[in-house]
Amino acid sequence: MNQLTLDTTVANIVMEVPQTGDLFRSLRIDFCCGGKIPLREAALNRNLDGEEVLLRVREVAEKQLQHEQKRPSSFEPAELILHIQDKYHSKIRDELPLLAPYVTKLARVHGEKYPYVLRVREIYLDLKRELTDHTDDEDQNVFPLINAFFANPSAETSKALKPHLEELEEEHENAGKLLKELREITNGFEPPSDACGTHRLVIQRLRELEGDTFDHIHLENNILFDRARQAI
């Protein structure tokens, strides 16, 4: 993995070494919507030492080499779509409705003591609606178009697919902005020291939602959609 340098884009680093997504999240370096910039620039934007970040990236890469697991970036488009649906879309449909009552309870019971949780509830409800509509559209409309395009590339399928990709990336950008605000107002998903069990549960599951969503967006924006554009 020595080919990873300060000039490698953040998106390409995560494509080559998926586990670096966790590192970038902890450093608050955007690898999905804003990932197509060199690591040098991304580190500078966060006031970080680029060489130190690169060293940590290479440490993660060395650990990954010990596993020899098949990476999603090596999947064929149809296989990658199934992976996204199985790992991310199904979890969105299961998790978002289950978490909603806890978020609502937290805002109702502790909104006066912790005013920020009122905004957490607003953001969460926006995310729940947007992510649910987004994944439904992908499963019912866009993913079948992508599969049809790769199975039989033509001017007709290309023309039908292109505007959908642009719209989905705009939706990804909106979701990313909401998640970034959520991280800001929750102090990096750290509950107050005297937080109750429900408070801690909500914060922890929001942290997991952020991680899953950014990984999900990365696979679509930087791998699946890029491949489709290259073939159009």
Rosetta silent file (secondary structure, phi, psi, omega in degrees, C-alpha in Angstrom):
SEQUENCE: MNQLTLDTTVANIVMEVPQTGDLFRSLRIDFCCGGKIPLREAALNRNLDGEEVLLRVREVAEKQLQHEQKRPSSFEPAELILHIQDKYHSKIRDELPLLAPYVTKLARVHGEKYPYVLRVREIYLDLKRELTDHTDDEDQNVFPLINAFFANPSAETSKALKPHLEELEEEHENAGKLLKELREITNGFEPPSDACGTHRLVIQRLRELEGDTFDHIHLENNILFDRARQAI
SCORE:     score description
SCORE:     0.000 S_00000001
   1 L     0.000   14.912 -179.603    0.000    0.000    0.000 S_00000001
   2 L   -66.638  -14.412  178.998    3.017    2.302   -0.316 S_00000001
   3 L   -70.702  -11.935  175.765    1.417    3.723   -3.471 S_00000001
   4 L   -75.108  120.235 -177.202   -0.928    5.660   -1.182 S_00000001
   5 L  -129.481  179.841  177.088    0.505    9.168   -0.964 S_00000001
   6 L   -66.390  -17.351  179.577   -0.532   12.653    0.060 S_00000001
   7 L   -91.639   -7.196  176.118   -1.622   13.172   -3.554 S_00000001
   8 L   -72.403  136.334  179.547   -4.022   10.197   -3.494 S_00000001
   9 E   -69.541  152.454  179.352   -7.634   11.339   -3.184 S_00000001
  10 H   -59.908  -41.855  179.788   -9.470   10.505    0.011 S_00000001
  11 H   -60.499  -41.414 -179.704  -12.144    8.649   -1.978 S_00000001
  12 H   -69.310  -33.203  177.228   -9.518    6.447   -3.671 S_00000001
  13 H   -62.534  -46.216 -179.298   -7.879    5.675   -0.337 S_00000001
  14 H   -68.708  -30.811  176.432  -11.188    4.408    1.073 S_00000001
  15 H   -64.455  -42.086 -178.954  -11.827    2.507   -2.165 S_00000001
  16 H   -77.988  -35.900 -176.001   -8.477    0.717   -1.791 S_00000001
  17 L  -131.632   83.904 -174.089   -8.593    0.383    2.001 S_00000001
  18 L   -53.612  -34.169 -178.018  -12.223    0.403    3.207 S_00000001
  19 L   -64.928  -16.429  177.815  -11.241    0.368    6.891 S_00000001
  20 H   -69.186  -13.194  174.911   -9.728    3.839    6.510 S_00000001
  21 H   -57.722  -38.442  178.383  -13.314    5.099    6.480 S_00000001
  22 H   -65.470  -41.390  178.259  -13.314    4.690   10.269 S_00000001
  23 H   -62.465  -47.472 -178.348  -10.083    6.668   10.562 S_00000001
  24 H   -65.273  -35.943  176.694  -11.382    9.493    8.377 S_00000001
  25 H   -62.602  -42.767 -179.312  -14.634    9.646   10.300 S_00000001
  26 H   -65.168  -29.154  178.658  -12.714    9.995   13.571 S_00000001
  27 H   -91.430   -1.595 -179.183  -10.660   12.820   12.008 S_00000001
  28 L    60.206   40.758  173.392  -13.797   14.369   10.491 S_00000001
  29 L  -100.950  122.345 -176.407  -12.406   14.077    6.984 S_00000001
  30 L   -75.667  119.487  179.642  -15.207   13.716    4.432 S_00000001
  31 L  -111.435    1.492  179.790  -14.590   10.707    2.183 S_00000001
  32 L  -104.962  -84.213 -176.133  -17.973   10.472    0.456 S_00000001
  33 L   -65.251  -35.972 -178.141  -19.472   13.691   -0.925 S_00000001
  34 L  -109.557   26.445 -172.326  -16.225   15.658   -0.553 S_00000001
  35 L   -84.640   -4.118 -174.713  -13.803   12.791   -1.040 S_00000001
  36 L   -92.113   44.827  174.667  -12.428   13.628   -4.471 S_00000001
  37 L  -128.532  154.128 -179.665   -9.606   15.804   -3.161 S_00000001
  38 E   -61.428  151.752  178.135   -6.008   14.811   -2.313 S_00000001
  39 H   -57.589  -37.151  179.420   -5.270   13.638    1.214 S_00000001
  40 H   -55.664  -48.258 -178.535   -2.871   16.575    1.552 S_00000001
  41 H   -68.789  -41.303 -179.698   -5.708   19.071    0.969 S_00000001
  42 H   -61.834  -41.503  178.831   -8.200   17.162    3.137 S_00000001
  43 H   -66.056  -42.922  179.382   -5.756   17.131    6.065 S_00000001
  44 H   -60.586  -39.604  179.631   -4.984   20.829    5.607 S_00000001
  45 H   -62.820  -25.709  179.123   -8.701   21.627    5.649 S_00000001
  46 L  -101.846   11.088 -178.539   -8.927   19.989    9.076 S_00000001
  47 L    57.081   41.526  179.675   -5.678   21.623   10.342 S_00000001
  48 L  -111.828  155.784  175.802   -4.012   18.206   10.534 S_00000001
  49 L   -77.461  114.044 -176.369   -0.458   17.132    9.705 S_00000001
  50 H   -58.585  -39.928 -179.372   -0.768   15.372    6.358 S_00000001
  51 H   -64.320  -39.321  178.536    2.266   13.147    6.929 S_00000001
  52 H   -66.391  -40.224  177.999    0.874   11.930   10.247 S_00000001
  53 H   -64.778  -42.928  178.939   -2.489   11.176    8.670 S_00000001
  54 H   -61.451  -39.612  177.713   -0.786    9.316    5.815 S_00000001
  55 H   -60.565  -42.677  179.282    1.182    7.238    8.331 S_00000001
  56 H   -67.355  -36.911  176.093   -2.039    6.243   10.070 S_00000001
  57 H   -60.057  -45.371 -178.784   -3.624    5.406    6.699 S_00000001
  58 H   -67.442  -32.192  175.946   -0.712    3.106    5.884 S_00000001
  59 H   -64.011  -42.760  177.663   -0.973    1.435    9.292 S_00000001
  60 H   -64.548  -40.429 -179.501   -4.623    0.649    8.582 S_00000001
  61 H   -62.895  -40.244  179.181   -3.668   -0.576    5.102 S_00000001
  62 H   -64.068  -38.718  177.670   -1.050   -2.948    6.498 S_00000001
  63 H   -65.740  -38.087 -179.208   -3.602   -4.446    8.869 S_00000001
  64 H   -66.037  -34.695  179.959   -6.037   -4.918    6.005 S_00000001
  65 H   -60.831  -24.948 -178.924   -3.415   -6.805    3.994 S_00000001
  66 L   -72.791  -17.675 -176.141   -3.385   -9.424    6.731 S_00000001
  67 L   -94.812  -35.846 -176.086   -7.024  -10.286    6.026 S_00000001
  68 L    54.225   44.610  177.477   -7.272  -10.848    2.241 S_00000001
  69 L   -89.565  152.519  179.066  -10.965  -10.196    2.203 S_00000001
  70 L   -74.683  126.555 -176.462  -12.821   -9.408   -0.979 S_00000001
  71 L   -89.642  143.685  176.536  -13.451   -5.677   -1.148 S_00000001
  72 H   -55.531  -29.223 -178.848  -16.752   -4.201   -2.343 S_00000001
  73 H   -66.217  -14.445  179.259  -14.745   -2.051   -4.771 S_00000001
  74 H   -95.625   -4.259 -178.596  -13.881   -5.263   -6.656 S_00000001
  75 L   -70.477  148.687  168.544  -17.517   -6.348   -7.061 S_00000001
  76 L   -69.720  156.089 -175.300  -19.238   -6.294  -10.430 S_00000001
  77 H   -50.504  -46.398 -178.964  -22.042   -3.673  -10.587 S_00000001
  78 H   -64.320  -37.839  178.749  -24.894   -6.141  -10.004 S_00000001
  79 H   -69.061  -39.027  178.729  -23.008   -7.722   -7.107 S_00000001
  80 H   -65.601  -39.849  177.613  -22.228   -4.322   -5.613 S_00000001
  81 H   -60.821  -45.080  178.176  -25.900   -3.331   -5.822 S_00000001
  82 H   -62.198  -38.824  177.883  -26.914   -6.469   -3.932 S_00000001
  83 H   -62.233  -45.093  179.460  -24.235   -5.732   -1.323 S_00000001
  84 H   -62.716  -43.388 -179.244  -25.556   -2.173   -0.852 S_00000001
  85 H   -65.936  -44.311 -176.819  -29.131   -3.408   -0.570 S_00000001
  86 H   -69.638  -41.076 -173.545  -28.316   -6.221    1.857 S_00000001
  87 H   -88.192  -34.595 -172.141  -25.944   -4.296    4.105 S_00000001
  88 H  -113.287  -48.395 -177.476  -27.314   -0.744    4.039 S_00000001
  89 H   -64.693  -42.671 -179.675  -30.814   -0.464    2.594 S_00000001
  90 H   -65.239  -35.716  179.577  -32.234   -3.262    4.730 S_00000001
  91 H   -69.540  -37.446  176.967  -30.682   -1.751    7.852 S_00000001
  92 H   -59.370  -45.310 -178.231  -32.145    1.672    7.067 S_00000001
  93 H   -67.131  -31.447  179.732  -35.613    0.161    6.818 S_00000001
  94 H   -82.070  -47.087 -169.177  -35.166   -1.740   10.076 S_00000001
  95 H   -76.693  -43.757 -172.712  -33.266    0.775   12.197 S_00000001
  96 H   -60.827  -45.263  177.229  -34.879    4.130   11.414 S_00000001
  97 H   -66.501  -33.414 -179.041  -38.421    3.235   12.558 S_00000001
  98 H   -70.206  -35.902 -177.399  -37.062    1.470   15.655 S_00000001
  99 H   -79.252  -26.882 -174.718  -34.913    4.409   16.740 S_00000001
 100 H   -51.958  -45.832 -179.171  -37.576    7.082   16.131 S_00000001
 101 H   -62.488  -33.878  179.142  -39.496    6.530   19.428 S_00000001
 102 H   -68.733  -41.232  178.792  -36.297    6.859   21.471 S_00000001
 103 H   -62.780  -43.078  179.855  -35.367   10.123   19.718 S_00000001
 104 H   -64.578  -43.637  179.199  -38.868   11.476   20.337 S_00000001
 105 H   -62.824  -42.520  179.707  -38.802   10.410   23.998 S_00000001
 106 H   -59.705  -44.929 -179.677  -35.390   12.016   24.509 S_00000001
 107 H   -65.954  -39.804 -177.564  -36.609   15.336   23.104 S_00000001
 108 H   -69.659  -42.516 -173.972  -39.811   15.233   25.151 S_00000001
 109 H   -84.603  -36.821 -172.070  -38.231   14.284   28.474 S_00000001
 110 H  -117.726    8.356 -178.218  -34.861   16.047   28.285 S_00000001
 111 L   -61.991  -32.104 -179.530  -35.426   18.864   25.778 S_00000001
 112 L   -73.018  -40.983 -178.783  -35.580   21.507   28.491 S_00000001
 113 L   -75.812  -38.034 -179.190  -32.353   20.406   30.179 S_00000001
 114 L  -124.174   83.937 -175.359  -30.526   19.690   26.908 S_00000001
 115 L   -57.004  -25.583 -177.570  -32.017   21.979   24.226 S_00000001
 116 H   -63.257  -25.318 -177.471  -29.784   20.497   21.535 S_00000001
 117 H   -70.389  -18.893  174.783  -31.804   17.253   21.570 S_00000001
 118 H   -67.058  -41.173  176.356  -34.766   19.170   20.139 S_00000001
 119 H   -70.809  -33.816  175.915  -32.695   19.900   17.047 S_00000001
 120 H   -57.872  -44.298 -179.818  -31.471   16.287   17.073 S_00000001
 121 H   -63.074  -43.035  179.834  -35.079   15.170   16.738 S_00000001
 122 H   -60.956  -46.287 -179.523  -35.718   17.570   13.829 S_00000001
 123 H   -63.644  -43.448 -177.355  -32.610   16.397   11.973 S_00000001
 124 H   -61.493  -44.396 -179.707  -33.391   12.753   12.646 S_00000001
 125 H   -64.137  -37.354  175.578  -36.922   13.024   11.280 S_00000001
 126 H   -63.936  -45.543  179.208  -35.578   14.765    8.168 S_00000001
 127 H   -62.731  -43.632 -179.468  -32.972   12.030    7.714 S_00000001
 128 H   -57.933  -46.327 -179.826  -35.518    9.287    8.294 S_00000001
 129 H   -66.446  -47.420 -175.811  -37.796   10.673    5.595 S_00000001
 130 H   -66.547  -43.992 -177.771  -35.014   11.444    3.120 S_00000001
 131 H   -69.295  -36.863  178.123  -33.130    8.156    3.512 S_00000001
 132 H   -65.328  -48.470  178.871  -36.290    6.069    3.315 S_00000001
 133 H   -62.804  -39.740 -177.456  -37.498    7.829    0.152 S_00000001
 134 H   -63.269  -49.656 -177.913  -33.977    7.735   -1.287 S_00000001
 135 H   -68.904  -34.491  176.191  -33.438    3.991   -0.819 S_00000001
 136 H   -62.401  -43.265  179.528  -36.943    3.198   -2.094 S_00000001
 137 H   -63.218  -41.513  179.279  -36.222    5.184   -5.266 S_00000001
 138 H   -63.421  -47.592 -176.081  -32.906    3.398   -5.749 S_00000001
 139 H   -67.349  -38.981 -173.729  -34.375   -0.068   -5.257 S_00000001
 140 H   -86.809  -28.788 -172.274  -37.483    0.481   -7.346 S_00000001
 141 H  -122.784  -54.923 -168.269  -36.141    2.687  -10.128 S_00000001
 142 H   -77.362  -46.433 -179.092  -32.433    3.481  -10.286 S_00000001
 143 H   -61.843  -40.949  173.955  -30.760    0.160   -9.498 S_00000001
 144 H   -60.708  -35.743  176.726  -32.882   -1.672  -12.105 S_00000001
 145 H   -64.820  -42.252  179.210  -31.832    1.014  -14.613 S_00000001
 146 H   -63.120  -45.688  178.989  -28.156    0.521  -13.732 S_00000001
 147 H   -61.258  -41.045  179.425  -28.456   -3.251  -14.090 S_00000001
 148 H   -65.413  -37.864 -179.631  -30.236   -2.826  -17.424 S_00000001
 149 H   -64.824  -47.527 -178.117  -27.561   -0.411  -18.627 S_00000001
 150 H   -70.626  -29.339  178.332  -24.648   -2.710  -17.802 S_00000001
 151 H   -72.820  -33.051 -177.572  -26.488   -5.725  -19.223 S_00000001
 152 L  -149.972   76.635 -178.513  -27.233   -3.921  -22.484 S_00000001
 153 L   -59.850  132.276  179.365  -25.510   -0.531  -22.854 S_00000001
 154 L  -155.566  165.408  177.823  -27.338    1.692  -25.286 S_00000001
 155 H   -62.132  -34.233 -178.478  -28.024    5.346  -25.964 S_00000001
 156 H   -68.272  -49.119 -179.835  -31.531    4.866  -24.600 S_00000001
 157 H   -68.022  -34.354  177.269  -30.508    3.336  -21.259 S_00000001
 158 H   -62.769  -46.623 -179.299  -27.674    5.855  -20.930 S_00000001
 159 H   -64.036  -37.502 -179.793  -30.030    8.789  -21.441 S_00000001
 160 H   -70.134  -32.987 -173.373  -32.513    7.374  -18.919 S_00000001
 161 H   -82.001  -40.281 -169.551  -29.855    6.758  -16.266 S_00000001
 162 H   -53.340  -48.785 -178.847  -27.757    9.941  -16.282 S_00000001
 163 H   -64.890  -28.683  178.137  -30.239   12.384  -14.634 S_00000001
 164 H   -65.585  -40.123  179.821  -30.968    9.854  -11.884 S_00000001
 165 H   -62.505  -43.204  179.624  -27.289    9.713  -10.921 S_00000001
 166 H   -64.098  -41.290 -179.830  -27.110   13.490  -10.628 S_00000001
 167 H   -66.057  -41.857 -179.581  -30.262   13.614   -8.507 S_00000001
 168 H   -65.084  -38.492  179.265  -29.067   10.862   -6.169 S_00000001
 169 H   -67.093  -34.420  174.301  -25.735   12.588   -5.603 S_00000001
 170 H   -63.966  -40.645  178.088  -27.566   15.797   -4.674 S_00000001
 171 H   -65.972  -37.700  175.524  -29.600   13.797   -2.163 S_00000001
 172 H   -60.818  -41.917  179.909  -26.381   12.288   -0.796 S_00000001
 173 H   -61.304  -42.870  179.337  -25.014   15.797   -0.357 S_00000001
 174 H   -64.293  -42.936  178.326  -28.098   16.837    1.616 S_00000001
 175 H   -63.392  -39.638  178.309  -27.892   13.782    3.861 S_00000001
 176 H   -61.402  -39.467  179.194  -24.198   14.466    4.445 S_00000001
 177 H   -65.020  -41.604  178.678  -24.962   18.024    5.554 S_00000001
 178 H   -63.798  -41.755 -179.797  -27.572   16.826    8.041 S_00000001
 179 H   -67.195  -36.605  178.360  -25.185   14.239    9.472 S_00000001
 180 H   -65.492  -40.460  176.674  -22.414   16.808    9.801 S_00000001
 181 H   -65.330  -39.022  178.745  -24.731   19.113   11.743 S_00000001
 182 H   -60.353  -42.204  177.948  -25.773   16.169   13.904 S_00000001
 183 H   -64.727  -40.617 -179.196  -22.132   15.473   14.732 S_00000001
 184 H   -62.494  -49.601 -172.899  -21.513   19.132   15.558 S_00000001
 185 H   -76.884  -15.408  176.932  -24.427   19.572   17.939 S_00000001
 186 L   -99.373   13.033  179.538  -23.796   16.255   19.721 S_00000001
 187 L    57.404   48.169  179.341  -20.136   17.098   20.382 S_00000001
 188 L    70.453   33.537 -178.874  -18.923   14.335   18.101 S_00000001
 189 L    60.199   42.714  175.080  -21.607   11.913   19.296 S_00000001
 190 L  -112.923  116.352  179.904  -20.479   12.166   22.904 S_00000001
 191 L   -72.468  155.982  174.929  -23.332   12.155   25.444 S_00000001
 192 L   -58.726  155.353 -176.467  -23.179   14.406   28.529 S_00000001
 193 L   -61.633  -29.001 -179.132  -21.544   12.807   31.548 S_00000001
 194 L  -101.447   19.998 -177.907  -24.877   12.611   33.391 S_00000001
 195 L   -65.301  143.752  178.169  -26.865   11.324   30.394 S_00000001
 196 L   -78.917  176.704 -177.944  -29.482    8.675   31.065 S_00000001
 197 H   -61.408  -41.613  178.887  -29.610    5.285   29.339 S_00000001
 198 H   -63.633  -41.881  179.024  -31.991    6.468   26.602 S_00000001
 199 H   -59.305  -46.733 -178.716  -29.796    9.496   25.929 S_00000001
 200 H   -67.460  -37.958  179.162  -26.706    7.306   25.551 S_00000001
 201 H   -62.232  -45.795 -179.372  -28.553    4.790   23.393 S_00000001
 202 H   -61.562  -46.583 -177.796  -29.728    7.494   20.991 S_00000001
 203 H   -63.158  -42.785 -179.253  -26.280    9.059   20.666 S_00000001
 204 H   -64.025  -42.711 -177.911  -24.594    5.699   20.082 S_00000001
 205 H   -73.980  -27.471  172.156  -27.068    4.624   17.427 S_00000001
 206 H   -68.169  -36.565  175.688  -26.823    7.995   15.698 S_00000001
 207 H   -60.994  -43.727  179.697  -23.059    7.482   15.583 S_00000001
 208 H   -66.539  -37.976  177.647  -23.623    4.108   13.907 S_00000001
 209 H   -61.996  -41.502  177.220  -26.122    5.661   11.495 S_00000001
 210 H   -59.677  -48.664 -178.609  -23.528    8.243   10.472 S_00000001
 211 H   -61.698  -46.278  179.393  -20.914    5.577    9.815 S_00000001
 212 H   -62.502  -42.138 -176.433  -23.256    3.343    7.827 S_00000001
 213 H   -67.199  -42.369  179.109  -24.592    6.255    5.775 S_00000001
 214 H   -66.689  -38.726  176.328  -21.161    7.593    4.849 S_00000001
 215 H   -63.628  -42.346  179.360  -19.964    4.100    3.887 S_00000001
 216 H   -60.165  -49.467 -179.912  -23.153    3.629    1.868 S_00000001
 217 H   -62.659  -40.153 -179.998  -22.732    6.964    0.052 S_00000001
 218 H   -59.936  -46.362 -178.862  -19.083    6.220   -0.687 S_00000001
 219 H   -61.667  -35.495 -179.479  -19.901    2.917   -2.386 S_00000001
 220 H   -79.069  -56.326 -175.723  -22.508    4.601   -4.553 S_00000001
 221 H   -60.966  -50.178 -167.269  -20.858    7.947   -5.404 S_00000001
 222 H   -94.593   -9.705  179.352  -17.265    6.832   -5.806 S_00000001
 223 H  -122.987  -66.852 -174.328  -17.650    3.291   -7.132 S_00000001
 224 H   -63.867  -51.186 -176.982  -21.054    2.379   -8.575 S_00000001
 225 H   -69.306  -37.375  177.613  -21.993    5.762  -10.062 S_00000001
 226 H   -62.006  -41.462  178.229  -18.456    6.468  -11.276 S_00000001
 227 H   -62.757  -40.436  179.809  -18.394    3.142  -13.127 S_00000001
 228 H   -64.003  -43.024 -179.760  -21.729    3.931  -14.719 S_00000001
 229 H   -63.754  -39.692 -179.596  -20.504    7.356  -15.854 S_00000001
 230 H   -64.462  -27.840 -178.296  -17.329    5.900  -17.294 S_00000001
 231 H   -89.847  -17.420 -177.865  -19.420    3.475  -19.351 S_00000001
 232 L   -69.173    0.000    0.000  -21.978    6.036  -20.521 S_00000001
